[in-house]
Amino acid sequence: MQRTERRDRVALDEAYDFYRQTVNDGSTQDLHRLANSLKTVCSALSAAEAGELELTYRLWAKIRQALFDKLLTAFPAYVVAITPDGSALTAKSNLPDGCTIELHPEGLRRDDDVFHMAIEELHPLTRSRLNKVWMERGPVTRKEDFDHMVECGDGVCSFGPNTFVVGGDVLAQEAQSGRQRAYQDYWRLYWQSYCSPSSREKQYLTRQMASLEAVWGNLHY
């Protein structure tokens, strides 16, 4: 995540705004903004798991799911299905529980433009459509494969993913207050690094600063 160039980084509050205004309310054609927003949310969740950031994890995980679902269903991609033992599944076979979907969106070229999601976390209809494509054509997906996702049976219809996430006020507040804390932490680390005579400590502090910017974008201003 930290290899993303500074000019391309999306802060967590910006990623949430992008989700709320674009992904949740309608379609998006901005592949790079979507991908960078997803990277930021993934970085934030990783930091939360490591105890480096306080977030309402389950709510931000829903944002990650919504962004991943939009990336999978709205843009062409190459899909790799990975089993729990790390091996790749053969195309044109069912995608089983326990596998991880590795997504390589067409049009992205960076080494870190690869995204992962446990298949159980996909919306059931998205998973069904993906499995159908995988069985019939293999690992290459197109937007048209996921258009008009409606499935009916026994008089009940299931529609495509509802990306609305309850708790929007909490997410917005956490993103806003988190940016303020990150800015303070960044400059504290900066001056610690500046004053330190130890090259090893400087490297450690620089990595911490980079981790903050992976979640909060450019803090050096």
PyRosetta script that sets phi, psi and omega in degrees:
from pyrosetta import init, pose_from_sequence

init()
pose = pose_from_sequence("MQRTERRDRVALDEAYDFYRQTVNDGSTQDLHRLANSLKTVCSALSAAEAGELELTYRLWAKIRQALFDKLLTAFPAYVVAITPDGSALTAKSNLPDGCTIELHPEGLRRDDDVFHMAIEELHPLTRSRLNKVWMERGPVTRKEDFDHMVECGDGVCSFGPNTFVVGGDVLAQEAQSGRQRAYQDYWRLYWQSYCSPSSREKQYLTRQMASLEAVWGNLHY")
pose.set_psi(1, -31.2)
pose.set_omega(1, -173.2)
pose.set_phi(2, -77.0)
pose.set_psi(2, -8.8)
pose.set_omega(2, -179.0)
pose.set_phi(3, -81.1)
pose.set_psi(3, -10.4)
pose.set_omega(3, 178.4)
pose.set_phi(4, -62.1)
pose.set_psi(4, 129.6)
pose.set_omega(4, -179.1)
pose.set_phi(5, -62.7)
pose.set_psi(5, 148.2)
pose.set_omega(5, -174.0)
pose.set_phi(6, -55.9)
pose.set_psi(6, -39.5)
pose.set_omega(6, -176.4)
pose.set_phi(7, -67.9)
pose.set_psi(7, -18.9)
pose.set_omega(7, -177.8)
pose.set_phi(8, -97.3)
pose.set_psi(8, -6.3)
pose.set_omega(8, -175.3)
pose.set_phi(9, -70.5)
pose.set_psi(9, 145.8)
pose.set_omega(9, 176.6)
pose.set_phi(10, -118.9)
pose.set_psi(10, 122.9)
pose.set_omega(10, 179.2)
pose.set_phi(11, -69.1)
pose.set_psi(11, 158.8)
pose.set_omega(11, -176.4)
pose.set_phi(12, -61.1)
pose.set_psi(12, -39.7)
pose.set_omega(12, 178.4)
pose.set_phi(13, -67.1)
pose.set_psi(13, -33.9)
pose.set_omega(13, 176.7)
pose.set_phi(14, -70.2)
pose.set_psi(14, -37.5)
pose.set_omega(14, 177.3)
pose.set_phi(15, -63.1)
pose.set_psi(15, -40.2)
pose.set_omega(15, 178.4)
pose.set_phi(16, -67.1)
pose.set_psi(16, -42.0)
pose.set_omega(16, 177.2)
pose.set_phi(17, -61.0)
pose.set_psi(17, -39.8)
pose.set_omega(17, 178.7)
pose.set_phi(18, -63.0)
pose.set_psi(18, -45.2)
pose.set_omega(18, 176.1)
pose.set_phi(19, -58.1)
pose.set_psi(19, -49.7)
pose.set_omega(19, -173.2)
pose.set_phi(20, -67.0)
pose.set_psi(20, -42.1)
pose.set_omega(20, -173.1)
pose.set_phi(21, -86.6)
pose.set_psi(21, -29.4)
pose.set_omega(21, -171.9)
pose.set_phi(22, -114.0)
pose.set_psi(22, -53.9)
pose.set_omega(22, -176.2)
pose.set_phi(23, -72.0)
pose.set_psi(23, -47.4)
pose.set_omega(23, -176.7)
pose.set_phi(24, -73.3)
pose.set_psi(24, -38.1)
pose.set_omega(24, -173.7)
pose.set_phi(25, -90.3)
pose.set_psi(25, -10.1)
pose.set_omega(25, -178.7)
pose.set_phi(26, 177.2)
pose.set_psi(26, -168.7)
pose.set_omega(26, -178.2)
pose.set_phi(27, -84.9)
pose.set_psi(27, 162.0)
pose.set_omega(27, 177.3)
pose.set_phi(28, -130.9)
pose.set_psi(28, 143.3)
pose.set_omega(28, 174.7)
pose.set_phi(29, -108.1)
pose.set_psi(29, 0.6)
pose.set_omega(29, -175.5)
pose.set_phi(30, -91.6)
pose.set_psi(30, 86.0)
pose.set_omega(30, -176.8)
pose.set_phi(31, -61.0)
pose.set_psi(31, -45.6)
pose.set_omega(31, -175.3)
pose.set_phi(32, -67.3)
pose.set_psi(32, -40.1)
pose.set_omega(32, 178.4)
pose.set_phi(33, -65.2)
pose.set_psi(33, -39.7)
pose.set_omega(33, 178.4)
pose.set_phi(34, -64.1)
pose.set_psi(34, -47.0)
pose.set_omega(34, -179.0)
pose.set_phi(35, -63.1)
pose.set_psi(35, -43.6)
pose.set_omega(35, -179.1)
pose.set_phi(36, -69.7)
pose.set_psi(36, -32.4)
pose.set_omega(36, 175.5)
pose.set_phi(37, -66.0)
pose.set_psi(37, -41.2)
pose.set_omega(37, 178.6)
pose.set_phi(38, -64.9)
pose.set_psi(38, -41.4)
pose.set_omega(38, 177.2)
pose.set_phi(39, -58.2)
pose.set_psi(39, -43.0)
pose.set_omega(39, -178.5)
pose.set_phi(40, -63.8)
pose.set_psi(40, -45.2)
pose.set_omega(40, 179.9)
pose.set_phi(41, -64.2)
pose.set_psi(41, -39.1)
pose.set_omega(41, 176.7)
pose.set_phi(42, -63.2)
pose.set_psi(42, -41.1)
pose.set_omega(42, 177.5)
pose.set_phi(43, -63.3)
pose.set_psi(43, -41.2)
pose.set_omega(43, 179.8)
pose.set_phi(44, -64.2)
pose.set_psi(44, -41.6)
pose.set_omega(44, 179.7)
pose.set_phi(45, -67.9)
pose.set_psi(45, -37.2)
pose.set_omega(45, 176.3)
pose.set_phi(46, -64.1)
pose.set_psi(46, -41.5)
pose.set_omega(46, 178.0)
pose.set_phi(47, -65.3)
pose.set_psi(47, -37.0)
pose.set_omega(47, 178.4)
pose.set_phi(48, -66.6)
pose.set_psi(48, -40.9)
pose.set_omega(48, 178.2)
pose.set_phi(49, -63.6)
pose.set_psi(49, -32.4)
pose.set_omega(49, -179.2)
pose.set_phi(50, -84.5)
pose.set_psi(50, -0.6)
pose.set_omega(50, 179.8)
pose.set_phi(51, 79.2)
pose.set_psi(51, 15.6)
pose.set_omega(51, -177.5)
pose.set_phi(52, -94.5)
pose.set_psi(52, -8.3)
pose.set_omega(52, -175.4)
pose.set_phi(53, -150.5)
pose.set_psi(53, 135.7)
pose.set_omega(53, 178.7)
pose.set_phi(54, -95.4)
pose.set_psi(54, 115.3)
pose.set_omega(54, 179.5)
pose.set_phi(55, -141.6)
pose.set_psi(55, 155.9)
pose.set_omega(55, 169.1)
pose.set_phi(56, -79.4)
pose.set_psi(56, 92.3)
pose.set_omega(56, -166.7)
pose.set_phi(57, -55.7)
pose.set_psi(57, -46.0)
pose.set_omega(57, -173.4)
pose.set_phi(58, -64.3)
pose.set_psi(58, -32.6)
pose.set_omega(58, 179.0)
pose.set_phi(59, -72.4)
pose.set_psi(59, -44.3)
pose.set_omega(59, 179.1)
pose.set_phi(60, -68.1)
pose.set_psi(60, -29.3)
pose.set_omega(60, 175.0)
pose.set_phi(61, -63.9)
pose.set_psi(61, -33.2)
pose.set_omega(61, 176.0)
pose.set_phi(62, -67.0)
pose.set_psi(62, -36.6)
pose.set_omega(62, 176.2)
pose.set_phi(63, -64.6)
pose.set_psi(63, -42.2)
pose.set_omega(63, 177.0)
pose.set_phi(64, -59.2)
pose.set_psi(64, -44.6)
pose.set_omega(64, 179.4)
pose.set_phi(65, -61.2)
pose.set_psi(65, -42.8)
pose.set_omega(65, -178.7)
pose.set_phi(66, -65.2)
pose.set_psi(66, -42.1)
pose.set_omega(66, 179.8)
pose.set_phi(67, -67.5)
pose.set_psi(67, -41.6)
pose.set_omega(67, 178.5)
pose.set_phi(68, -64.0)
pose.set_psi(68, -43.4)
pose.set_omega(68, 179.7)
pose.set_phi(69, -60.4)
pose.set_psi(69, -42.3)
pose.set_omega(69, 179.0)
pose.set_phi(70, -65.4)
pose.set_psi(70, -39.8)
pose.set_omega(70, 179.3)
pose.set_phi(71, -64.1)
pose.set_psi(71, -40.1)
pose.set_omega(71, -179.7)
pose.set_phi(72, -70.1)
pose.set_psi(72, -40.9)
pose.set_omega(72, -171.0)
pose.set_phi(73, -92.6)
pose.set_psi(73, -16.4)
pose.set_omega(73, -173.9)
pose.set_phi(74, -105.8)
pose.set_psi(74, -8.5)
pose.set_omega(74, -176.6)
pose.set_phi(75, -139.3)
pose.set_psi(75, 148.8)
pose.set_omega(75, 176.9)
pose.set_phi(76, -66.9)
pose.set_psi(76, 149.0)
pose.set_omega(76, -175.4)
pose.set_phi(77, -157.4)
pose.set_psi(77, 166.6)
pose.set_omega(77, 171.0)
pose.set_phi(78, -110.7)
pose.set_psi(78, 129.7)
pose.set_omega(78, -173.9)
pose.set_phi(79, -113.2)
pose.set_psi(79, 134.5)
pose.set_omega(79, 171.5)
pose.set_phi(80, -118.0)
pose.set_psi(80, 132.6)
pose.set_omega(80, 177.5)
pose.set_phi(81, -106.0)
pose.set_psi(81, 122.8)
pose.set_omega(81, -173.3)
pose.set_phi(82, -113.8)
pose.set_psi(82, 130.5)
pose.set_omega(82, 179.7)
pose.set_phi(83, -79.8)
pose.set_psi(83, 166.3)
pose.set_omega(83, 179.3)
pose.set_phi(84, -58.1)
pose.set_psi(84, -25.5)
pose.set_omega(84, 179.0)
pose.set_phi(85, -86.4)
pose.set_psi(85, 3.4)
pose.set_omega(85, 175.2)
pose.set_phi(86, 93.2)
pose.set_psi(86, -0.3)
pose.set_omega(86, 179.4)
pose.set_phi(87, -89.0)
pose.set_psi(87, 155.1)
pose.set_omega(87, -179.7)
pose.set_phi(88, -89.0)
pose.set_psi(88, 136.5)
pose.set_omega(88, 178.6)
pose.set_phi(89, -76.1)
pose.set_psi(89, 149.8)
pose.set_omega(89, 175.8)
pose.set_phi(90, -76.1)
pose.set_psi(90, 136.1)
pose.set_omega(90, 178.2)
pose.set_phi(91, -63.8)
pose.set_psi(91, 161.1)
pose.set_omega(91, 179.1)
pose.set_phi(92, 67.5)
pose.set_psi(92, 30.7)
pose.set_omega(92, 170.8)
pose.set_phi(93, -133.4)
pose.set_psi(93, 158.7)
pose.set_omega(93, -177.8)
pose.set_phi(94, -59.4)
pose.set_psi(94, 145.2)
pose.set_omega(94, 175.1)
pose.set_phi(95, -88.3)
pose.set_psi(95, 108.2)
pose.set_omega(95, -171.6)
pose.set_phi(96, -86.3)
pose.set_psi(96, 164.3)
pose.set_omega(96, 169.9)
pose.set_phi(97, -56.8)
pose.set_psi(97, 147.0)
pose.set_omega(97, 177.5)
pose.set_phi(98, 93.7)
pose.set_psi(98, -13.2)
pose.set_omega(98, 179.7)
pose.set_phi(99, -87.0)
pose.set_psi(99, 159.6)
pose.set_omega(99, 178.2)
pose.set_phi(100, -112.4)
pose.set_psi(100, 133.6)
pose.set_omega(100, 177.2)
pose.set_phi(101, -88.7)
pose.set_psi(101, 122.2)
pose.set_omega(101, 175.8)
pose.set_phi(102, -106.0)
pose.set_psi(102, 117.6)
pose.set_omega(102, -170.5)
pose.set_phi(103, -108.5)
pose.set_psi(103, 127.1)
pose.set_omega(103, 176.3)
pose.set_phi(104, -117.8)
pose.set_psi(104, 91.0)
pose.set_omega(104, -177.3)
pose.set_phi(105, -64.8)
pose.set_psi(105, 136.9)
pose.set_omega(105, 176.7)
pose.set_phi(106, -67.5)
pose.set_psi(106, 135.2)
pose.set_omega(106, 178.9)
pose.set_phi(107, 100.8)
pose.set_psi(107, -6.9)
pose.set_omega(107, 176.0)
pose.set_phi(108, -107.0)
pose.set_psi(108, 139.5)
pose.set_omega(108, -170.8)
pose.set_phi(109, -123.8)
pose.set_psi(109, -8.4)
pose.set_omega(109, -177.1)
pose.set_phi(110, -74.6)
pose.set_psi(110, 156.0)
pose.set_omega(110, 180.0)
pose.set_phi(111, -62.2)
pose.set_psi(111, -30.0)
pose.set_omega(111, -177.0)
pose.set_phi(112, -95.7)
pose.set_psi(112, 13.7)
pose.set_omega(112, 177.1)
pose.set_phi(113, -85.3)
pose.set_psi(113, 51.8)
pose.set_omega(113, 178.9)
pose.set_phi(114, -130.4)
pose.set_psi(114, 135.3)
pose.set_omega(114, -172.1)
pose.set_phi(115, -130.8)
pose.set_psi(115, 144.1)
pose.set_omega(115, -174.8)
pose.set_phi(116, -126.1)
pose.set_psi(116, 144.2)
pose.set_omega(116, 176.4)
pose.set_phi(117, -153.5)
pose.set_psi(117, 132.9)
pose.set_omega(117, 173.9)
pose.set_phi(118, -62.9)
pose.set_psi(118, 137.8)
pose.set_omega(118, -173.9)
pose.set_phi(119, -61.8)
pose.set_psi(119, -28.7)
pose.set_omega(119, 179.0)
pose.set_phi(120, -66.8)
pose.set_psi(120, -20.5)
pose.set_omega(120, -178.9)
pose.set_phi(121, -84.0)
pose.set_psi(121, -11.6)
pose.set_omega(121, 177.3)
pose.set_phi(122, -71.0)
pose.set_psi(122, 148.8)
pose.set_omega(122, 171.5)
pose.set_phi(123, -58.2)
pose.set_psi(123, 138.2)
pose.set_omega(123, -176.3)
pose.set_phi(124, -53.0)
pose.set_psi(124, -38.8)
pose.set_omega(124, -179.1)
pose.set_phi(125, -71.8)
pose.set_psi(125, -37.4)
pose.set_omega(125, 174.5)
pose.set_phi(126, -61.8)
pose.set_psi(126, -44.1)
pose.set_omega(126, 179.1)
pose.set_phi(127, -62.2)
pose.set_psi(127, -42.1)
pose.set_omega(127, -179.9)
pose.set_phi(128, -62.4)
pose.set_psi(128, -45.3)
pose.set_omega(128, 178.9)
pose.set_phi(129, -64.6)
pose.set_psi(129, -43.1)
pose.set_omega(129, 179.5)
pose.set_phi(130, -62.0)
pose.set_psi(130, -42.1)
pose.set_omega(130, 179.3)
pose.set_phi(131, -63.1)
pose.set_psi(131, -37.9)
pose.set_omega(131, 178.9)
pose.set_phi(132, -63.4)
pose.set_psi(132, -45.7)
pose.set_omega(132, 178.6)
pose.set_phi(133, -63.6)
pose.set_psi(133, -43.9)
pose.set_omega(133, -178.9)
pose.set_phi(134, -60.0)
pose.set_psi(134, -40.7)
pose.set_omega(134, -179.2)
pose.set_phi(135, -70.8)
pose.set_psi(135, -38.2)
pose.set_omega(135, -172.2)
pose.set_phi(136, -89.5)
pose.set_psi(136, -38.4)
pose.set_omega(136, -171.3)
pose.set_phi(137, -123.8)
pose.set_psi(137, -22.5)
pose.set_omega(137, -178.4)
pose.set_phi(138, 107.2)
pose.set_psi(138, -152.1)
pose.set_omega(138, -167.0)
pose.set_phi(139, -82.4)
pose.set_psi(139, -4.1)
pose.set_omega(139, -177.3)
pose.set_phi(140, -94.2)
pose.set_psi(140, 123.9)
pose.set_omega(140, 179.6)
pose.set_phi(141, -113.1)
pose.set_psi(141, 156.4)
pose.set_omega(141, 176.6)
pose.set_phi(142, -131.3)
pose.set_psi(142, 158.9)
pose.set_omega(142, 179.3)
pose.set_phi(143, -56.8)
pose.set_psi(143, -39.2)
pose.set_omega(143, -176.9)
pose.set_phi(144, -61.6)
pose.set_psi(144, -22.3)
pose.set_omega(144, 179.1)
pose.set_phi(145, -65.3)
pose.set_psi(145, -21.9)
pose.set_omega(145, -173.8)
pose.set_phi(146, -117.1)
pose.set_psi(146, 5.4)
pose.set_omega(146, 179.6)
pose.set_phi(147, -68.4)
pose.set_psi(147, 145.5)
pose.set_omega(147, 173.8)
pose.set_phi(148, 52.9)
pose.set_psi(148, 54.4)
pose.set_omega(148, -177.6)
pose.set_phi(149, -76.7)
pose.set_psi(149, 99.2)
pose.set_omega(149, 174.7)
pose.set_phi(150, -138.3)
pose.set_psi(150, 132.7)
pose.set_omega(150, 179.8)
pose.set_phi(151, -133.2)
pose.set_psi(151, 126.3)
pose.set_omega(151, -175.8)
pose.set_phi(152, -120.2)
pose.set_psi(152, 145.7)
pose.set_omega(152, 176.6)
pose.set_phi(153, -166.3)
pose.set_psi(153, 137.6)
pose.set_omega(153, -179.2)
pose.set_phi(154, 57.2)
pose.set_psi(154, 34.0)
pose.set_omega(154, 177.3)
pose.set_phi(155, 78.4)
pose.set_psi(155, 5.2)
pose.set_omega(155, -179.8)
pose.set_phi(156, -119.0)
pose.set_psi(156, 133.6)
pose.set_omega(156, -179.8)
pose.set_phi(157, -109.3)
pose.set_psi(157, 135.2)
pose.set_omega(157, 174.8)
pose.set_phi(158, -106.4)
pose.set_psi(158, 127.4)
pose.set_omega(158, -177.7)
pose.set_phi(159, -99.9)
pose.set_psi(159, 172.0)
pose.set_omega(159, -179.7)
pose.set_phi(160, -62.7)
pose.set_psi(160, 177.3)
pose.set_omega(160, -173.8)
pose.set_phi(161, -55.9)
pose.set_psi(161, 131.9)
pose.set_omega(161, 170.2)
pose.set_phi(162, -93.2)
pose.set_psi(162, 107.2)
pose.set_omega(162, -172.6)
pose.set_phi(163, -87.8)
pose.set_psi(163, 4.4)
pose.set_omega(163, 177.1)
pose.set_phi(164, -68.5)
pose.set_psi(164, 129.7)
pose.set_omega(164, -179.1)
pose.set_phi(165, -114.6)
pose.set_psi(165, 122.8)
pose.set_omega(165, 176.5)
pose.set_phi(166, -66.8)
pose.set_psi(166, 141.7)
pose.set_omega(166, 179.1)
pose.set_phi(167, 99.4)
pose.set_psi(167, 25.0)
pose.set_omega(167, -178.3)
pose.set_phi(168, -58.9)
pose.set_psi(168, -36.8)
pose.set_omega(168, 178.9)
pose.set_phi(169, -62.8)
pose.set_psi(169, -39.6)
pose.set_omega(169, 178.7)
pose.set_phi(170, -64.5)
pose.set_psi(170, -44.4)
pose.set_omega(170, -179.4)
pose.set_phi(171, -62.8)
pose.set_psi(171, -45.2)
pose.set_omega(171, -179.4)
pose.set_phi(172, -62.4)
pose.set_psi(172, -42.1)
pose.set_omega(172, 179.9)
pose.set_phi(173, -66.9)
pose.set_psi(173, -42.8)
pose.set_omega(173, 179.5)
pose.set_phi(174, -63.7)
pose.set_psi(174, -38.9)
pose.set_omega(174, 179.6)
pose.set_phi(175, -66.6)
pose.set_psi(175, -42.6)
pose.set_omega(175, -178.2)
pose.set_phi(176, -68.5)
pose.set_psi(176, -49.7)
pose.set_omega(176, -178.6)
pose.set_phi(177, -68.5)
pose.set_psi(177, -34.0)
pose.set_omega(177, 179.1)
pose.set_phi(178, -64.3)
pose.set_psi(178, -38.6)
pose.set_omega(178, 178.1)
pose.set_phi(179, -62.8)
pose.set_psi(179, -42.1)
pose.set_omega(179, 179.4)
pose.set_phi(180, -62.2)
pose.set_psi(180, -43.6)
pose.set_omega(180, 178.2)
pose.set_phi(181, -66.1)
pose.set_psi(181, -39.7)
pose.set_omega(181, -179.1)
pose.set_phi(182, -63.4)
pose.set_psi(182, -39.3)
pose.set_omega(182, 179.0)
pose.set_phi(183, -61.9)
pose.set_psi(183, -44.1)
pose.set_omega(183, 178.2)
pose.set_phi(184, -64.6)
pose.set_psi(184, -44.1)
pose.set_omega(184, -179.8)
pose.set_phi(185, -64.3)
pose.set_psi(185, -39.4)
pose.set_omega(185, -178.3)
pose.set_phi(186, -59.9)
pose.set_psi(186, -48.1)
pose.set_omega(186, -176.7)
pose.set_phi(187, -73.8)
pose.set_psi(187, -27.9)
pose.set_omega(187, 172.4)
pose.set_phi(188, -63.4)
pose.set_psi(188, -45.2)
pose.set_omega(188, 178.0)
pose.set_phi(189, -65.7)
pose.set_psi(189, -37.7)
pose.set_omega(189, 179.9)
pose.set_phi(190, -59.1)
pose.set_psi(190, -48.5)
pose.set_omega(190, -177.3)
pose.set_phi(191, -72.8)
pose.set_psi(191, -31.9)
pose.set_omega(191, 173.1)
pose.set_phi(192, -61.0)
pose.set_psi(192, -44.4)
pose.set_omega(192, 179.1)
pose.set_phi(193, -65.1)
pose.set_psi(193, -41.6)
pose.set_omega(193, -178.5)
pose.set_phi(194, -61.5)
pose.set_psi(194, -38.0)
pose.set_omega(194, -175.1)
pose.set_phi(195, -90.5)
pose.set_psi(195, -10.4)
pose.set_omega(195, -174.8)
pose.set_phi(196, -79.0)
pose.set_psi(196, 134.2)
pose.set_omega(196, 176.6)
pose.set_phi(197, -84.4)
pose.set_psi(197, -8.2)
pose.set_omega(197, -174.9)
pose.set_phi(198, -94.1)
pose.set_psi(198, 123.1)
pose.set_omega(198, 178.6)
pose.set_phi(199, -67.2)
pose.set_psi(199, -34.2)
pose.set_omega(199, 178.8)
pose.set_phi(200, -65.5)
pose.set_psi(200, -42.9)
pose.set_omega(200, 178.4)
pose.set_phi(201, -65.5)
pose.set_psi(201, -38.6)
pose.set_omega(201, 178.0)
pose.set_phi(202, -59.5)
pose.set_psi(202, -42.8)
pose.set_omega(202, 179.2)
pose.set_phi(203, -63.8)
pose.set_psi(203, -42.1)
pose.set_omega(203, 179.3)
pose.set_phi(204, -62.9)
pose.set_psi(204, -45.4)
pose.set_omega(204, -179.5)
pose.set_phi(205, -66.6)
pose.set_psi(205, -36.8)
pose.set_omega(205, 178.5)
pose.set_phi(206, -64.7)
pose.set_psi(206, -38.6)
pose.set_omega(206, 176.7)
pose.set_phi(207, -64.2)
pose.set_psi(207, -39.4)
pose.set_omega(207, 177.3)
pose.set_phi(208, -63.4)
pose.set_psi(208, -41.0)
pose.set_omega(208, 177.7)
pose.set_phi(209, -63.1)
pose.set_psi(209, -40.9)
pose.set_omega(209, 179.1)
pose.set_phi(210, -64.5)
pose.set_psi(210, -37.2)
pose.set_omega(210, 178.3)
pose.set_phi(211, -64.4)
pose.set_psi(211, -39.5)
pose.set_omega(211, 176.9)
pose.set_phi(212, -62.6)
pose.set_psi(212, -43.3)
pose.set_omega(212, -178.0)
pose.set_phi(213, -71.7)
pose.set_psi(213, -22.8)
pose.set_omega(213, 175.7)
pose.set_phi(214, -65.1)
pose.set_psi(214, -25.1)
pose.set_omega(214, 179.7)
pose.set_phi(215, -100.9)
pose.set_psi(215, -35.5)
pose.set_omega(215, -170.1)
pose.set_phi(216, -114.2)
pose.set_psi(216, 9.4)
pose.set_omega(216, 176.8)
pose.set_phi(217, 73.8)
pose.set_psi(217, -159.4)
pose.set_omega(217, -176.9)
pose.set_phi(218, -69.9)
pose.set_psi(218, 111.5)
pose.set_omega(218, 177.4)
pose.set_phi(219, -103.2)
pose.set_psi(219, -1.9)
pose.set_omega(219, -177.1)
pose.set_phi(220, -90.1)
pose.set_psi(220, 69.8)
pose.set_omega(220, 178.4)
pose.set_phi(221, -152.7)
pose.dump_pdb("model.pdb")
